[in-house]
Amino acid sequence: MERAEKLIELCRVSTGKKFRLKDHDPDWAGDSDIPKEERKAYAKESLTEDVSALAEAQDRLYASDSWSILMIFQAMDAAGKDSTIKHVMSGVNPQGCQVFSFKHPSTEELDHNFLWRYTRALPERGRIGIFNRSYYEEVLIVRVHPELAQAERLPDAKINGKFWEARFEDINNLERHLTRNGTVVLKFFLNIDKDEQRKRFLKRLDDPRKHWKFSSADITERGFWDDYMVAYEQAIAATSTKWAPWHVIPANHKWVARALVARILVSAIDGLKVGYPEVTPAQEEAIEAGRKQLEAEAEGGD
């Protein structure tokens, strides 16, 4: 676990320090002196252990009904958000987990503030909520394509630096409010490089079973890669706080990303020290009465 915690620390973006994406290698978060196959075997073993540990940790979280977890996944197309969620959450109880994917906002959603549609989907106590893309799209794709902000019909809005600073402030305030009220916010940027995205797009095109995943818009947005990197860098730097830090996850190898996300999630739940609710004296009496009744039924049947 010490090795895993060291890797997690390398992924976590420190508050108040200068953040540059180029300082985060999308191939790996450390241990570059260890052979790839050994690292891969370790990552897969770690994922298996943490998926099992997560099932038990989630059960305690659900039973305690006090905290909730909000997992936010942001990434460029083909970075592996869907598959990471699928593998990490493969062992959890579905009734304790909620996944939301946010697409282009509807007319109703555009008639509200930019956080409205996301706050409606926040997890209730005892549950893990997953945002596959999130309100960060409002300072990412909307920043790369500022014409989208015009569709919100904000009164007297000037789409400039102060506009984005205000949105960062709103996001930080929301996440501060959530953490103060019992929601742990875990934020993951799955970091791939442009060449790896190209390879994954080609793999989709070469596999008829994955054609449904492809959209011409993917190629169009790829043309804005540098703009997106600037937007991500500034958003992460402005919103990685003590209460809701970002984790930049090396995602060129999916086995690395899955193992790190699973370890961070299990560590976060364990840190809450949640347990099963204590049984009251009245409940203990009811349990004992129920046991005696069931035992008596068995004796009567004999």
C-alpha positions in Angstrom: 0.0 0.0 0.0 2.9 2.4 0.6 3.9 2.1 -3.0 0.3 2.9 -4.1 0.0 5.8 -1.8 3.3 7.2 -3.2 1.8 7.0 -6.7 -1.4 8.7 -5.6 0.6 11.5 -4.1 2.3 12.1 -7.4 -1.1 12.3 -9.1 -2.6 14.8 -6.6 -2.4 18.4 -7.6 -1.2 20.5 -4.7 -3.2 23.6 -3.8 -1.5 26.9 -4.4 1.5 25.6 -6.3 2.1 26.2 -10.0 0.5 23.5 -12.1 1.6 22.4 -15.5 0.2 19.5 -17.4 3.6 18.8 -19.0 4.9 17.9 -15.6 2.5 14.9 -15.5 3.6 12.0 -17.7 0.5 10.3 -19.3 2.4 7.0 -19.6 3.0 6.5 -15.8 3.1 8.4 -12.5 6.4 7.0 -11.3 8.5 3.8 -10.9 9.9 4.3 -14.4 12.9 2.2 -13.4 10.7 -0.9 -13.0 10.0 -3.0 -16.1 6.7 -2.4 -17.8 5.4 -6.0 -17.4 6.2 -5.9 -13.7 4.3 -2.6 -13.3 1.4 -3.9 -15.3 1.2 -7.1 -13.1 1.3 -4.9 -10.0 -1.4 -2.6 -11.3 -3.7 -5.5 -12.2 -3.2 -7.2 -8.8 -3.8 -3.9 -7.0 -7.0 -3.3 -9.0 -8.3 -6.8 -8.2 -7.6 -6.2 -4.5 -9.2 -2.8 -4.4 -12.3 -3.9 -6.4 -12.9 -6.4 -3.6 -12.1 -3.9 -0.9 -14.4 -1.4 -2.5 -17.4 -3.8 -2.3 -17.0 -4.0 1.5 -16.2 -0.3 1.9 -19.3 0.7 -0.2 -21.4 -1.6 2.0 -20.3 0.3 5.1 -20.8 3.7 3.4 -24.3 2.7 2.4 -25.2 1.3 5.8 -23.9 4.3 7.7 -26.0 6.7 5.6 -24.0 9.7 6.6 -21.4 10.5 3.9 -21.7 10.4 0.1 -19.0 10.3 -2.5 -19.0 12.3 -5.8 -16.5 11.1 -8.4 -15.9 13.5 -11.3 -14.3 12.2 -14.5 -13.0 14.6 -17.1 -10.8 13.7 -20.1 -10.3 14.2 -23.8 -12.3 11.8 -26.0 -11.0 8.2 -26.0 -9.2 8.6 -22.7 -11.1 5.6 -21.2 -13.6 7.2 -18.8 -16.3 4.6 -19.6 -14.0 1.6 -19.2 -12.4 3.0 -16.0 -15.8 3.4 -14.4 -16.9 -0.1 -15.6 -13.8 -1.8 -14.2 -13.4 0.1 -10.9 -17.1 -0.2 -10.0 -17.5 -3.8 -11.2 -17.9 -5.2 -7.7 -20.2 -2.6 -6.1 -23.9 -3.0 -5.2 -25.8 -1.1 -8.0 -28.3 0.3 -5.5 -25.5 2.2 -3.8 -24.1 3.8 -7.0 -25.4 6.3 -9.5 -23.8 7.2 -12.8 -24.7 10.3 -14.8 -23.4 11.4 -18.3 -24.0 14.9 -19.3 -24.6 15.8 -22.9 -25.5 19.0 -24.7 -27.8 21.0 -22.3 -31.5 21.0 -23.1 -33.6 24.2 -23.5 -34.8 23.8 -19.9 -31.3 23.4 -18.6 -30.1 26.5 -20.5 -32.9 28.5 -18.8 -31.2 27.9 -15.4 -27.7 28.7 -14.0 -24.8 26.6 -15.3 -24.6 24.5 -12.2 -28.4 23.6 -12.0 -28.5 20.4 -14.0 -25.5 19.0 -12.2 -26.7 19.7 -8.7 -29.9 17.9 -9.4 -27.9 14.7 -9.9 -25.8 14.9 -6.7 -25.6 11.6 -4.7 -27.7 11.2 -1.6 -26.1 10.1 1.7 -24.7 6.6 1.6 -24.2 6.5 -2.1 -21.4 6.9 -4.7 -22.3 9.3 -7.5 -20.3 9.3 -10.7 -20.3 12.2 -13.1 -19.0 11.1 -16.5 -18.2 14.7 -17.5 -19.5 17.3 -15.2 -19.9 21.0 -14.5 -16.3 21.4 -15.5 -17.5 21.2 -19.1 -18.7 24.8 -18.5 -15.1 25.9 -18.2 -13.6 23.5 -20.8 -15.7 23.0 -23.9 -17.5 26.2 -23.3 -14.2 28.0 -23.0 -12.8 26.5 -26.2 -16.1 27.3 -27.9 -17.2 30.6 -26.2 -20.2 30.8 -28.5 -21.8 28.2 -26.3 -21.8 30.6 -23.5 -24.0 33.0 -25.6 -26.7 30.3 -25.7 -27.1 30.7 -21.9 -28.4 34.2 -22.5 -26.7 35.6 -19.5 -27.6 39.3 -18.9 -24.8 41.7 -19.7 -22.2 38.9 -19.8 -18.8 39.6 -21.2 -17.0 36.4 -22.1 -13.5 37.4 -20.9 -10.9 36.4 -18.2 -13.1 37.6 -15.4 -16.0 35.5 -16.7 -14.0 32.3 -16.3 -12.5 33.4 -12.9 -16.1 33.9 -11.7 -17.0 30.4 -12.8 -14.0 28.9 -11.1 -15.1 30.7 -7.9 -18.6 29.4 -8.2 -17.3 25.8 -8.7 -15.0 26.1 -5.7 -17.8 27.5 -3.6 -20.1 24.6 -4.6 -17.5 22.0 -3.8 -16.8 23.7 -0.4 -20.5 23.6 0.3 -20.7 19.9 -0.6 -17.7 18.9 1.5 -19.0 20.8 4.5 -22.3 18.9 4.2 -20.9 15.4 4.0 -20.0 14.8 0.3 -16.4 13.8 -0.5 -15.5 15.2 -3.9 -13.0 13.1 -5.9 -11.9 14.6 -9.2 -10.0 12.7 -11.9 -8.5 14.0 -15.1 -7.6 11.0 -17.2 -4.4 12.2 -19.0 -3.6 10.9 -22.4 -1.4 12.4 -25.1 -2.5 13.3 -28.6 -0.8 10.4 -30.2 -2.5 7.9 -27.9 -5.8 9.4 -28.8 -5.0 9.0 -32.5 -4.3 5.3 -31.9 -7.5 4.7 -30.0 -9.6 6.5 -32.7 -8.0 4.3 -35.3 -8.7 1.2 -33.2 -12.4 2.2 -33.1 -12.5 2.7 -36.9 -10.9 -0.7 -37.4 -13.4 -2.6 -35.2 -17.0 -2.6 -36.5 -18.2 -3.3 -33.0 -16.9 0.1 -31.9 -18.2 2.1 -34.8 -21.1 3.3 -32.7 -18.7 5.1 -30.4 -17.3 7.2 -33.3 -18.5 10.6 -34.2 -17.1 13.0 -36.8 -17.2 15.6 -34.0 -14.4 13.6 -32.3 -12.1 14.5 -35.1 -13.3 18.1 -35.2 -12.6 18.6 -31.5 -9.2 16.9 -31.9 -8.3 20.0 -33.9 -8.7 22.1 -30.8 -6.3 19.9 -28.7 -3.9 22.7 -27.7 -6.8 24.9 -26.7 -8.2 22.2 -24.6 -4.9 21.6 -22.9 -4.7 25.3 -21.9 -8.3 25.2 -20.7 -7.7 22.0 -18.6 -4.5 23.4 -17.2 -6.1 26.6 -16.0 -9.2 24.9 -14.7 -7.3 22.4 -12.7 -4.9 25.0 -11.3 -7.8 27.2 -10.2 -10.0 24.5 -8.7 -7.7 22.0 -7.1 -8.4 22.9 -3.5 -7.7 21.3 -0.1 -11.3 20.2 0.2 -11.5 18.9 -3.4 -8.1 18.3 -5.0 -7.7 17.1 -8.6 -5.9 13.9 -9.4 -4.2 13.9 -12.8 -4.2 10.2 -13.7 -1.8 8.8 -16.3 -4.1 7.1 -18.8 -2.0 6.1 -21.8 -2.2 2.7 -20.2 -5.7 1.8 -19.1 -4.4 -0.6 -16.5 -2.6 2.2 -14.7 -5.6 4.5 -14.7 -8.0 1.8 -13.4 -5.7 0.8 -10.6 -5.0 4.4 -9.4 -8.7 5.4 -9.5 -9.7 2.3 -7.5 -7.0 2.9 -4.9 -7.9 6.6 -4.4 -11.6 5.7 -4.0 -11.0 2.9 -1.5 -8.6 5.2 0.4 -11.2 8.0 0.5 -13.9 5.8 2.0 -11.6 4.2 4.5 -10.5 7.6 5.6 -14.1 8.4 6.6 -14.0 5.6 9.1 -17.6 4.7 8.5 -19.0 1.6 10.0 -22.2 -0.3 10.4 -24.8 1.5 12.6 -24.8 0.5 16.3 -27.8 -1.5 17.4 -30.0 0.1 20.1 -31.1 -1.9 23.2 -34.7 -1.9 21.7 -33.4 -3.4 18.5 -31.3 -6.0 20.4 -34.5 -7.1 22.2 -36.4 -7.3 18.9 -33.5 -9.4 17.4 -33.5 -11.8 20.3 -37.3 -12.1 20.2 -37.2 -12.8 16.5 -34.5 -15.5 17.0 -36.5 -17.2 19.7 -39.6 -17.2 17.5 -37.8 -18.7 14.5 -36.1 -21.3 16.7 -39.4 -22.2 18.2 -40.9 -22.7 14.7 -38.1 -25.1 13.9 -38.6 -27.1 17.1 -42.3 -27.2 16.4 -41.7 -28.5 12.9 -39.6 -31.4 14.3 
